[in-house]
């Protein structure tokens, strides 16, 4: 069992939150949980965090967050081991609240329930969340707080009814994304041997565990001749994600840099002229916050990572278009995107929405923590 786990002695007024995030294909669950923790740290005094993660330790290791890795629960032994780890963690960390992201693992839920710990769920809408509400409504009805990182109008009436009728309290926050500090791409360009005049195409696949990621990378590489014919100074920076299983291309006059994972992805976004990406809900929202022209390819034909129709979602962000793995179409879209500038108006508007969403989320969790504290005082 790998971990980085220490915490300050418990004192009056301390608040402790345990997060659980799955991560086997993408990085969205853990990214979102860390984003929630970052905003909570700003909005709540004397709060400590501990993460139960099922993978993607590369993502959390560069941060100051404490974490313990638990098994992905593929068999009965792993289920029991996960429950045992959780019970030990609850005994030592003594959290006031556990926050799950999208998927609630039964051993973790049961251990927290037996310990009398209140539970909240941050639920990105999609098949995983729907199945839990449809197949186990009694469990979901015991969740104290459901935070939906969407706007109510993004959901169908049936989804809205499904998610809000069962839980004790539900709150639509709007998109919750990572806080982004003021970064400069100049030093990164210098380190990669790029001049200020060169345009940079950034390819990023999140976790990279989809077959589509291989196809998309191949299509971009196949479009190189058309791209260079129009923009001969263009260079390609590729971050495939830790779960990418394809062959990584060699560096050449077009491919500048290739990496499986970069913790400071915001530095790369800041440096990019355009982004080609897998269009997961987190990724789309984080790129929306930059204003950088982007081609976003849904992870599946059903685009379950999206809320609503992808083309409708893209219309909200003028600097973003929906792409595909067709190399000819992709070449045209990339060349068009390279002719555009960063949409600073979209950035300002989106960050105002993101800050409002974060404050809504912080207020809801703060209220739940206060409720927990009041109940303990009565006891």
Secondary structure, 3 states (H helix, E strand, C coil): CCEECCCCCCCCCCEEEEEEECCCCCCHHHHHHHHHHHHHHHHCCCEEEEEEECCCHHHHHCCCCEEEECCCCCCHHHHHHHHHHHHHHHHHHCCCEEEEECCCCHHHHHHHHHCCCEEEEECCCCHHHHHHHHHCHHHHCCCCEEEECCCHHHCCHHHHHHHHCCCCCEEECCCCCCCCCCCCCHHHHHHCCCCCCCCEEEEECCCCCCHHHHHHHHHHHHCHHHHHHHCCCCEEEEECCCCCCCCCCCCCCCEEEEECCCCCHHHHHHHCCEEEEECCHHHHHHHHCCCCEEEEECCCCCCCCCCCCHHHHHCCCCCEEECCCCHHHHHHHHHHHHCCCCCHHHHHHHHHHHHHHHHHHHHHHHHHHHHHHHHHHHC
